Protein backbone atom coordinates (compact mmCIF):
# COMPACT_ATOMS: atom_id res chain seq x y z
CA UNK A 1 0.00 0.00 0.00
CA UNK A 2 1.24 3.48 -0.84
CA UNK A 3 0.44 6.88 0.61
CA UNK A 4 0.79 10.11 -1.36
CA UNK A 5 1.76 13.43 0.23
CA UNK A 6 1.75 16.69 -1.76
CA UNK A 7 3.55 19.62 -0.08
CA UNK A 8 3.71 23.20 -1.32
CA UNK A 9 7.34 24.30 -1.14
CA UNK A 10 7.31 27.97 -2.10
CA UNK A 11 6.00 30.57 -4.54
CA UNK A 12 9.28 32.42 -5.03
CA UNK A 13 11.30 31.71 -8.17
CA UNK A 14 10.21 31.68 -11.81
CA UNK A 15 7.36 34.06 -12.61
CA UNK A 16 3.85 32.58 -12.94
CA UNK A 17 3.62 30.73 -16.25
CA UNK A 18 2.21 27.79 -18.20
CA UNK A 19 3.35 25.74 -21.16
CA UNK A 20 6.90 25.65 -19.78
CA UNK A 21 9.21 22.62 -19.86
CA UNK A 22 10.82 20.66 -17.01
CA UNK A 23 13.10 17.65 -16.69
CA UNK A 24 15.56 16.27 -14.16
CA UNK A 25 19.20 16.83 -15.12
CA UNK A 26 20.98 13.83 -13.55
CA UNK A 27 24.50 15.25 -13.78
CA UNK A 28 23.52 18.43 -11.93
CA UNK A 29 21.08 16.55 -9.68
CA UNK A 30 18.65 19.41 -10.15
CA UNK A 31 15.32 19.96 -11.86
CA UNK A 32 15.64 22.11 -14.99
CA UNK A 33 12.90 24.52 -16.14
CA UNK A 34 12.78 26.50 -19.37
CA UNK A 35 10.43 29.06 -20.93
CA UNK A 36 6.65 29.23 -20.83
CA UNK A 37 3.95 31.85 -21.20
CA UNK A 38 2.18 34.19 -18.77
CA UNK A 39 -0.31 35.23 -21.49
CA UNK A 40 1.20 38.73 -21.47
CA UNK A 41 4.75 37.50 -22.00
CA UNK A 42 6.58 34.50 -23.48
CA UNK A 43 9.85 33.70 -21.74
CA UNK A 44 13.23 32.10 -22.50
CA UNK A 45 14.71 31.97 -19.01
CA UNK A 46 16.33 28.84 -17.55
CA UNK A 47 15.99 27.85 -13.88
CA UNK A 48 17.18 25.06 -11.59
CA UNK A 49 15.44 23.66 -8.49
CA UNK A 50 17.68 22.01 -5.87
CA UNK A 51 14.93 21.00 -3.47
CA UNK A 52 14.94 24.18 -1.44
CA UNK A 53 15.11 27.10 -3.87
CA UNK A 54 14.98 28.16 -7.51
CA UNK A 55 18.04 29.72 -9.15
CA UNK A 56 18.03 31.37 -12.57
CA UNK A 57 21.01 29.98 -14.48
CA UNK A 58 20.58 31.44 -17.99
CA UNK A 59 18.58 33.92 -20.03
CA UNK A 60 20.20 33.09 -23.36
CA UNK A 61 19.81 30.00 -25.50
CA UNK A 62 16.60 28.91 -27.23
CA UNK A 63 14.29 31.75 -28.21
CA UNK A 64 11.23 32.49 -26.08
CA UNK A 65 8.58 29.76 -26.44
CA UNK A 66 5.84 27.72 -24.81
CA UNK A 67 4.15 24.34 -25.41
CA UNK A 68 7.53 22.87 -26.32
CA UNK A 69 8.90 19.72 -24.69
CA UNK A 70 12.14 18.66 -23.00
CA UNK A 71 13.65 15.39 -21.75
CA UNK A 72 16.99 14.17 -20.39
CA UNK A 73 19.33 11.96 -22.45
CA UNK A 74 21.15 9.93 -19.79
CA UNK A 75 23.64 8.50 -22.31
CA UNK A 76 24.79 11.88 -23.65
CA UNK A 77 24.14 13.58 -20.29
CA UNK A 78 22.23 16.37 -21.98
CA UNK A 79 18.72 17.79 -21.61
CA UNK A 80 17.08 17.90 -25.05
CA UNK A 81 14.51 20.53 -26.10
CA UNK A 82 12.54 20.61 -29.35
CA UNK A 83 10.14 23.03 -31.03
CA UNK A 84 7.26 24.95 -29.50
CA UNK A 85 5.42 28.18 -30.22
CA UNK A 86 6.98 31.62 -29.91
CA UNK A 87 6.45 35.27 -30.80
CA UNK A 88 7.43 34.59 -34.42
CA UNK A 89 5.40 31.38 -34.80
CA UNK A 90 5.90 27.64 -34.57
CA UNK A 91 9.42 26.22 -34.23
CA UNK A 92 11.34 23.03 -35.06
CA UNK A 93 14.81 23.68 -33.65
CA UNK A 94 16.63 21.25 -31.33
CA UNK A 95 18.74 22.35 -28.37
CA UNK A 96 20.93 20.69 -25.73
CA UNK A 97 21.60 21.87 -22.15
CA UNK A 98 24.87 20.46 -20.76
CA UNK A 99 24.41 21.79 -17.24
CA UNK A 100 25.88 25.21 -17.88
CA UNK A 101 24.84 26.44 -21.34
CA UNK A 102 22.49 25.85 -24.27
CA UNK A 103 23.71 24.74 -27.72
CA UNK A 104 21.57 24.46 -30.84
CA UNK A 105 22.25 21.07 -32.41
CA UNK A 106 19.72 20.87 -35.26
CA UNK A 107 17.21 22.89 -37.24
CA UNK A 108 15.93 20.03 -39.40
CA UNK A 109 13.85 17.00 -38.50
CA UNK A 110 10.19 17.05 -37.44
CA UNK A 111 8.13 19.88 -38.91
CA UNK A 112 7.30 22.99 -36.90
CA UNK A 113 4.89 22.24 -34.05
CA UNK A 114 3.81 22.72 -30.46
CA UNK A 115 1.80 20.58 -28.06
CA UNK A 116 3.95 17.54 -28.90
CA UNK A 117 5.52 15.21 -26.31
CA UNK A 118 8.88 13.47 -25.87
CA UNK A 119 10.43 10.78 -23.67
CA UNK A 120 13.93 9.29 -23.52
CA UNK A 121 14.10 5.55 -24.24
CA UNK A 122 17.14 4.50 -22.20
CA UNK A 123 17.04 0.98 -23.67
CA UNK A 124 17.45 2.28 -27.23
CA UNK A 125 19.40 5.38 -26.15
CA UNK A 126 17.09 7.61 -28.20
CA UNK A 127 14.63 10.42 -27.60
CA UNK A 128 11.13 9.57 -28.88
CA UNK A 129 8.82 12.36 -30.10
CA UNK A 130 5.16 11.98 -31.05
CA UNK A 131 2.54 14.27 -32.54
CA UNK A 132 1.77 17.89 -31.82
CA UNK A 133 0.62 20.36 -34.40
CA UNK A 134 -0.21 23.94 -35.28
CA UNK A 135 -3.37 26.03 -35.23
CA UNK A 136 -4.73 24.10 -38.21
CA UNK A 137 -3.07 20.68 -37.92
CA UNK A 138 -2.90 17.58 -35.73
CA UNK A 139 0.04 15.23 -36.29
CA UNK A 140 0.68 11.54 -35.56
CA UNK A 141 4.26 11.10 -36.72
CA UNK A 142 6.85 9.43 -34.48
CA UNK A 143 10.50 10.52 -34.55
CA UNK A 144 13.71 9.45 -32.80
CA UNK A 145 16.71 11.63 -31.92
CA UNK A 146 20.04 9.77 -31.55
CA UNK A 147 22.10 12.76 -30.46
CA UNK A 148 23.03 13.75 -34.02
CA UNK A 149 19.92 13.68 -36.19
CA UNK A 150 16.18 13.09 -36.25
CA UNK A 151 14.72 10.03 -38.03
CA UNK A 152 11.01 9.46 -38.65
CA UNK A 153 10.25 5.90 -37.55
CA UNK A 154 6.44 5.67 -37.77
CA UNK A 155 3.33 7.41 -39.07
CA UNK A 156 0.78 4.99 -37.61
CA UNK A 157 -0.31 4.33 -34.04
CA UNK A 158 -2.21 6.82 -31.89
CA UNK A 159 -4.54 9.14 -33.78
CA UNK A 160 -3.20 12.61 -34.69
CA UNK A 161 -3.20 14.74 -31.54
CA UNK A 162 -1.58 17.43 -29.45
CA UNK A 163 -1.41 18.29 -25.75
CA UNK A 164 -0.90 14.61 -24.85
CA UNK A 165 1.73 13.51 -22.32
CA UNK A 166 4.51 10.90 -22.45
CA UNK A 167 6.97 9.22 -20.07
CA UNK A 168 9.42 6.33 -20.28
CA UNK A 169 8.57 3.46 -17.94
CA UNK A 170 12.01 2.23 -16.85
CA UNK A 171 10.55 -0.93 -15.27
CA UNK A 172 8.66 -2.03 -18.38
CA UNK A 173 11.21 -0.54 -20.82
CA UNK A 174 8.42 1.16 -22.77
CA UNK A 175 7.37 4.71 -23.62
CA UNK A 176 3.88 5.48 -22.29
CA UNK A 177 1.54 7.96 -24.03
CA UNK A 178 -1.74 9.19 -22.57
CA UNK A 179 -4.70 11.17 -23.94
CA UNK A 180 -4.43 14.42 -25.91
CA UNK A 181 -6.62 16.53 -28.21
CA UNK A 182 -7.89 15.34 -31.62
CA UNK A 183 -9.78 17.75 -31.86
CA UNK A 184 -11.75 16.44 -28.88
CA UNK A 185 -9.80 14.91 -25.96
CA UNK A 186 -8.84 11.24 -26.28
CA UNK A 187 -9.04 8.71 -23.43
CA UNK A 188 -6.47 6.12 -24.48
CA UNK A 189 -3.12 4.80 -23.23
CA UNK A 190 -0.42 3.58 -25.61
CA UNK A 191 2.97 1.89 -25.33
CA UNK A 192 5.94 2.37 -27.69
CA UNK A 193 8.30 -0.60 -27.98
CA UNK A 194 10.46 -1.94 -30.82
CA UNK A 195 9.37 0.94 -33.04
CA UNK A 196 5.69 0.07 -32.75
CA UNK A 197 2.74 1.62 -30.92
CA UNK A 198 0.30 -0.64 -29.08
CA UNK A 199 -2.95 0.52 -27.50
CA UNK A 200 -3.10 -0.95 -24.01
CA UNK A 201 -5.97 0.79 -22.19
CA UNK A 202 -8.91 3.13 -22.67
CA UNK A 203 -10.12 3.12 -19.07
CA UNK A 204 -8.56 5.32 -16.40
CA UNK A 205 -8.28 9.09 -16.00
CA UNK A 206 -10.89 11.20 -17.74
CA UNK A 207 -10.06 12.54 -21.18
CA UNK A 208 -7.39 15.11 -20.42
CA UNK A 209 -5.60 17.88 -22.27
CA UNK A 210 -2.28 19.33 -21.08
CA UNK A 211 -1.80 17.05 -18.09
CA UNK A 212 1.70 16.06 -16.95
CA UNK A 213 3.22 12.60 -16.43
CA UNK A 214 6.58 11.36 -15.10
CA UNK A 215 8.21 8.04 -14.29
CA UNK A 216 9.22 7.54 -10.67
CA UNK A 217 10.70 4.64 -8.72
CA UNK A 218 7.12 4.03 -7.57
CA UNK A 219 5.64 3.90 -11.08
CA UNK A 220 4.35 6.36 -13.68
CA UNK A 221 2.57 9.32 -12.03
CA UNK A 222 0.09 11.65 -13.77
CA UNK A 223 -1.42 14.87 -12.39
CA UNK A 224 -3.98 17.43 -13.51
CA UNK A 225 -5.12 18.46 -16.97
CA UNK A 226 -8.18 20.01 -18.59
CA UNK A 227 -11.22 17.78 -19.09
CA UNK A 228 -13.59 17.49 -22.03
CA UNK A 229 -16.00 19.85 -20.25
CA UNK A 230 -13.36 22.57 -20.07
CA UNK A 231 -12.67 22.38 -16.34
CA UNK A 232 -9.34 21.52 -14.72
CA UNK A 233 -8.82 18.63 -12.33
CA UNK A 234 -6.49 17.98 -9.41
CA UNK A 235 -6.36 14.19 -9.48
CA UNK A 236 -3.18 12.15 -9.05
CA UNK A 237 -3.04 8.83 -10.93
CA UNK A 238 -0.57 5.95 -11.14
CA UNK A 239 0.02 3.63 -14.12
CA UNK A 240 1.33 0.20 -13.07
CA UNK A 241 1.90 -1.15 -16.58
CA UNK A 242 -1.64 -2.52 -16.95
CA UNK A 243 -4.09 -0.31 -15.09
CA UNK A 244 -4.61 3.26 -13.91
CA UNK A 245 -5.32 3.84 -10.22
CA UNK A 246 -6.42 7.15 -8.75
CA UNK A 247 -4.24 7.82 -5.75
CA UNK A 248 -5.81 10.84 -4.08
CA UNK A 249 -7.08 14.33 -4.83
CA UNK A 250 -5.47 16.47 -2.14
CA UNK A 251 -2.59 18.66 -3.26
CA UNK A 252 -2.08 21.34 -5.91
CA UNK A 253 -5.15 23.20 -7.12
CA UNK A 254 -6.79 22.03 -10.39
CA UNK A 255 -4.66 23.11 -13.35
CA UNK A 256 -3.42 22.41 -16.87
CA UNK A 257 -0.27 23.21 -18.86
CA UNK A 258 1.85 22.72 -15.75
CA UNK A 259 5.12 20.74 -15.78
CA UNK A 260 6.60 17.99 -13.62
CA UNK A 261 9.92 16.21 -13.19
CA UNK A 262 11.12 13.43 -10.90
CA UNK A 263 14.06 14.26 -8.63
CA UNK A 264 15.52 10.77 -8.28
CA UNK A 265 18.13 11.80 -5.70
CA UNK A 266 15.48 13.13 -3.33
CA UNK A 267 12.72 10.72 -4.43
CA UNK A 268 10.28 13.56 -5.09
CA UNK A 269 8.01 14.55 -7.97
CA UNK A 270 8.41 18.31 -8.52
CA UNK A 271 5.55 20.33 -10.04
CA UNK A 272 5.59 23.98 -11.07
CA UNK A 273 3.02 26.44 -12.37
CA UNK A 274 0.35 26.00 -14.99
CA UNK A 275 -3.00 27.59 -15.77
CA UNK A 276 -5.86 27.55 -13.28
CA UNK A 277 -9.30 28.98 -13.79
CA UNK A 278 -13.03 28.54 -13.62
CA UNK A 279 -15.52 29.01 -16.42
CA UNK A 280 -12.93 29.07 -19.19
CA UNK A 281 -10.63 31.65 -17.60
CA UNK A 282 -6.91 30.94 -17.51
CA UNK A 283 -4.70 32.34 -14.78
CA UNK A 284 -0.97 31.43 -14.71
CA UNK A 285 0.40 30.46 -11.29
CA UNK A 286 3.95 30.25 -9.95
CA UNK A 287 3.72 27.75 -7.11
CA UNK A 288 6.12 24.84 -6.51
CA UNK A 289 4.90 21.51 -5.13
CA UNK A 290 6.55 18.21 -4.30
CA UNK A 291 4.99 14.75 -4.10
CA UNK A 292 6.39 12.20 -1.66
CA UNK A 293 5.24 8.59 -1.96
CA UNK A 294 5.55 6.24 0.99
CA UNK A 295 5.27 2.50 0.52
CA UNK A 296 3.60 0.75 3.44
CA UNK A 297 3.71 -3.03 4.07
CA UNK A 298 0.39 -4.78 3.52
Buried (B, 14 or more C-beta within 10 A) or exposed (E): EEEBEBEEBEEEBBEBBBBBBBBBBBEBBBBBBBBBBBBEEBBBBBBBBBBEEBEEBBEEBBBBBBBBBBBBBEEBBBBBBBBBBBEEEBBBBBBBBBBEEBEEBBEEBBBBBBBBBBBBBBEBBBBBBBBBBBEEEBBBBBBBBBBEEBEEBBEEBBEBBBBBBBBBBBEBEBBBBBBBBBEEBBBBBBBBBEEEBEEBBEEBBBBBBBBBBBBBEBBBBBBBBBBBEEBBBBBBBBBEEEEBEEBBEEBBEBBBBBBBBBBEEBBBBBBBBBBBBEEEEBBBBBBBBBBBBEEEEE
